[in-house]
Amino acid sequence: MLGFLSARQAGVDDPLRLRRAESTRRVLSLKLNSDRDVDRIHGNGINTIDIDAIEGRYMLSGGADGVIVIYDLQNHSGKQQYTCRPVRTVGRSSRHVHKFSVETVQWYPYDTGMFVSSSFDKTMKVWDTETLKPAEVFEFEGNVYSHHLSPIARKHSLIAVGTKNPKIQLCDLKSGSRIHVLQGHRAEVLAVRWSPRYENILATASADSKVNVWDVRRASGSLFTLDQHNEEKSKASSQAENTAHNGRVNGLCFTSDGLYLLTTGTDDRMRLWNSATGENTLVNYGKVCNESRKRLQFSVSHGCSPEFVFVPCGSSVAVYALHTGELITMLRGHYNNVDCCEFHPDYQELYSGGKDGNLLAWVPVVRTADVEEEPNGENQ
């Protein structure tokens, strides 16, 4: 570390190298933090979590009990040991609460004054954070497995929605209506994800073993269907037979630069794809246990070298090197299956939720050599 600092000070090294090196070190030292707890509010399992991108301070969680909780992750106590407390809760006593399991929650990308939730009660609700009342409610014919708002869109305000119906629904926040459907899957759509690089590019995963990549400006169908075997796609008919996995595809995640797309399936495999060409990069992650019949929420690091993938694997979170497939470590702490995890890029922290109803904070270990103490015992 001193070598990086000296080189940066002398102007012979890129300042970003120091940042990436420290971010990588922090991820590699992630441990369950005994000094930080997250209040247990959910009575049942936790299906989904999201950390706001504006302040990096507030975390949403949605549970199998239909409850939605907003946590403040900031330490207000001034002490090393503290508990992340809920600041707002849509509990069972609220007349606006989801009747069944909440499957996805997401902050509005540009403002924490609004968030969106979707549920097995066949609705998606757009919430006013201040009043905790729905500003808009979208109703569907079947269970809602997943929804996603683009993190970068400026020219549209579309929410992509995956339901029990094979058609992907596109809902417009501005008009409050469903404006378009995308047809191409043959079974329920378990996961949807907008590209963080191009605002009109959308990836969708289905129980039909397929992953489609769409340009929503085109009406003629998907751009391509991912093929695990990388066969030539000379004919449209051959593309229709392409499969990304040999089972249900229930997880999607773009890398932060949008150049790669990760998928998970119930064939116990995770695959890394070139998002521009649809090519399977053939990275071997080994067996990635996946028994979920719903969406599996996993996450990719940001600002590290190399980048890492955090994926629920039974009652643990598996950490893999993104481009080599090497299993770095298993984070163990849950008492039941993990269903979701979210990486906090500002602090290189990880939060996970599982069927045990617990939210766990995985925090980098501070090395003793990194902490200098004053004579009075206070940290500099």
N, C-alpha and C positions, 0 to 999 in steps of 0.2 A: 504493500500500500504506500509506503514511503517513497518507493521508486516511482510510482505513478504521480505522486504529489510533486516530486522534484522535477520530473520530466514536464509536467504541466506548467510549473512555475518557470522553467527555463524556456518554455515555448517550443519544445521539440516533440511534443506529443499532443494528439487530439484530446481536448477536454472530455469528449464523449467517452473515450476509452476508460477513464477513471470512473465515470458514472456507471457504465455497463459492467465494469469489474465489480464494483461495490454492490450493484443490484443482483448480480449473479451470486456473489458471496452470501447475500442475505437470503436468497431463495434456497440455496444449498444448506442453510442452517435453520430452516423452518422447524419449529417445535411447538407442541401444544403448550400454551402459555398459562402457567399456574397463577399468574398475577392478574389475568384478565378473564372475566366471566361474561357471558351474555345471558341476561335474564331469560328464564324459561317461561314462555307465555302459552305456546301451543300445547294443546292437550293431546294431539296426535302427531304423526310424522310431518316433517318439513319438506315440501316438494320443490321450492324455488326461492332464490334470494337474488337481490340486485343492489349494487352500491351506486349512488349517484355519481355522475361524471363531472358535475360542476364543482362541488366542494370536496367530494370524496369523504363526506362526513356521515351521511345518512344511509341506512341499509333497510331495504324492504324484505320481508319474509312472508311467504304464503304457505298455509298448511292444509293437511287433509281434513282438518276440522272446519275449513272455510274461513278461518280467521286470517287477517292481514295485520302485520305489526310493522311499525316504523321505529327503528333503533337509532340512537345517537351514538356513534362510535368514538366520539371525542372524550378524552379524559378531563373531566371538570374538577376532579377531587384534588389534583395536585400531588397525589400519592402514586407510588409505583403500582400498588394493587388497587384495581377498580373494576366495576361492573358496568357493562354497556346496558343502559336502561331504555325501555320503550318510551317514546315521546307521544305517540298516538297509536291507537289500536282500533281496528274495525272488528269488534268482538261479536259473540253470539247474541248479545242483547241489542245490537244495532239492527234496525229494520232494513238496512241496506246491505247487510252481510251476505256473502255468497251462501247458497243453500247447501252446496256440496264442495268437494275438494277444490282448492285453488291450485292450478297447475302452473301458471306463469305470472310473475309480477315484473314490471319494468318501469323505471323512472322515465319521464319525458326527457329526452336527451339534452334539452337546452334550459330546463327550469325545473327545480324541485317542487314547484307549486302544483304539479300534476303528475299522476302516475296511472298506469293501466294494469288491470288484472283480468285474468280469464279463468274459467272454472268448468267443472263437470256439470254445473247446473245449466249449461248451454248458453251462457252469457259472457260477454266481455264488457267490463265497466271502465270508463274513463273518470278518474276521481279528482276532485278538488282537494288538495292536501290540507288546506286551511279548515274547511268545513267537514271533511271526510264524508262528503256526499257525492254520488255519481253525477257528473255533468252530462254524461251520455251513456246509454246502455245499448249494446248491440246484441241481438238475440239470434241464435242459430238453431238448426234442426237437430244437431247432435252435440255430443261432448266436445268441448274445446280443449285440445291438447297443448297448443302452443300459439303464441303470438309474438310479433317483434316489430318495433319501430326502427327505422334507419337512424344510425348514430350521426350521419353526416348530411342527410337530405336537406336541401334548400328549396328545391323546385317542386317537391310534393310532400304531403303529410299523410302518407299511406301507412296503415298497419296491416301487415300480412298475418293471416290467421289460418292455422291448421286445425281441422275438426275431424269428426268421424266420417264426414263426407269427403270423398277423394278430391273434390274441387277445392283449390286454395282460394280463400276469400280475401279481397283487398278492400279495406274500409278506409274511408277518408275522414280524418279528424275535422277538417274544415267544414265539410257539408254534413257530417254526422250520418252518412249513409254508406252502404256497400255499393261500390261503383264498378267492380270488375271481378271476374273469376278466372283462374288459370286451370286448364284441364290437361291432364297428362298422367296422373296417378290412378291406380286401380283399387286402392285401399285407403284406410284412414291416414291422414297426414300428421305425423307425430312431432315434427320439428320444422321450424321455418327460421331463416336467418338472412338479414340484409348484409351485403358486402360493406365493410368499412372503407372501401376504396372507391367504389362506383355506386352512386346513389340509386341507380335503376336496376342493379343486379341483385337477384334474390335466389337463395338456395332452399330447397325443400326436401324433406326426407319422409319416407312413408313405410308402412307395414308391408308394402308390395316389394320390398328389398331395393327400391330405386331411390336415387338422389337426382333431382332435376335442377338445372341452373337456368334461370329465366332473365330476360331483359323485359321488364314490365311495359316498356314502350311498344313492344312487338305483339301483334295479335295472332301470329301464326304458330305459337307454341314455344316450347322451351328451346334454349340455345343448344343444349346438349344434355345427355343423360350419362352420368358417370358409369364407367365400365371397369370393374376390378381387374379384368384381363387385358386391358389396353388394346383391344382388337380394333382393326380399321373400321371407321364409321362411314363407309362409302355410300351406304343406302339408309334411307330413313327407316325402313322396316327393321334393319339390324339394330338400329339405335333403340327401338322399342323393346328389344329383348335384353338390353344391357342391365346388369345389376351391380350395385355397389357393394352389397353384402349378401351372404347366404342366409339371411334372416331378416327380421324387422330392423329397419334403420331408425334409431330413436335419439340420436345425438348429432348436432351440427355445431361447428365453431370455426370461424375464420381466425387466422392469425391477425395481429393488430395492424399489419400493413396490407392486409387483404390479398396477399399473393398466394396464400395456401388455404385450403379448406380441410378440416378434420371431420371425420365421421365415425360414429360408433354403432355397432349392431349387436343383435342377440346371437350372432355367430361367434361371440367372444373375440371380436376383432376390432381394431381401430385402424383407420387408413388415412393417409395424408395425400392430398390431391393438389395438383397445380390448378388454381382457380381460373386461370385464363384459358387453358387448353383442355382441362378435364382429365389430364393424364394422372394415372396412379403412380406415385413416386416409389412405390414398392418398399417403403420403410417397414421393417418388421418389428412390431411392438410386443410380439408374443401373445399369450392369452390374456385378454382383458375381460375379466368376468363381468357379465352383463345379463341380468335376469329380469330387468325391468320391462314391462309391457307398455310403459308410458315414456314420456320424454326424459332423457337423462341429461342433466345440466353439468357440463364440464367447462374448463377454462384454460386459457393459454397465458403465459407470462408476457410481460411487456418491458422492453429495455434491458434484457439480459443477453449474454453471449456465452453459450448458446441459449435459445429459448426453451422453455419447459412446458409440459402439458400436465394438468392436474385433472385426473379422471376418477370418479367414484368406482370402487372395485370391492364389492361386498361391503364389509363394515369398515373398510379403509379407504384412503385416498392415495392412488398410485401416482407417482411423479416420474415422468419420462422425459428424456432429451428429445426435443421435437424432431430433429432431422436424422438422428441415428437410431432411435427406437430403444435406447438403453434405459432400463429401469433404474432410476437413481435411488429412490427410497419409497417406503410405504409409510404413510402417516396414519398411525393407529390411535384411536381414542373414542370412537363411537361404539355403542353397545349393540347396534343393529345396522342394517344396510344404509349406506350413504346415498342420497338421491340428488344432491346438488352441491356445487362448490363454486366460489367466485373469488377471483384474484383481484387484490387491491393494488393497482400499479403505482400509486403514489408512495406507498410504504413497503411494497413487496410482502404484503401479508395475504393470508388465505383464510376464507371463512367457509365452513361446510355445515350442511344440515342433513339430518337423516331421519329414519323411521323411529328412532329413539326419542324424537322430539327435542333434541339438543342442537344448539348452534355453537360450534366450536371455533375459536380463534387460533390460528397457527401463525406464530410471530417469529421473526428472525432472532436468533440468539446473539446478544451483544457480547463480544469478546472482552475479557478483562483488560487486555492490552489497549482496547479502544477507549477505555474509560479512565481518565486521569482524575485523581482526587485531590482536592485542596486539603491543607492541614486541618481545617475544621470539619472535614468529612463530606463536604458538599461537592457535587460534580461541577466541573468547569463548564 
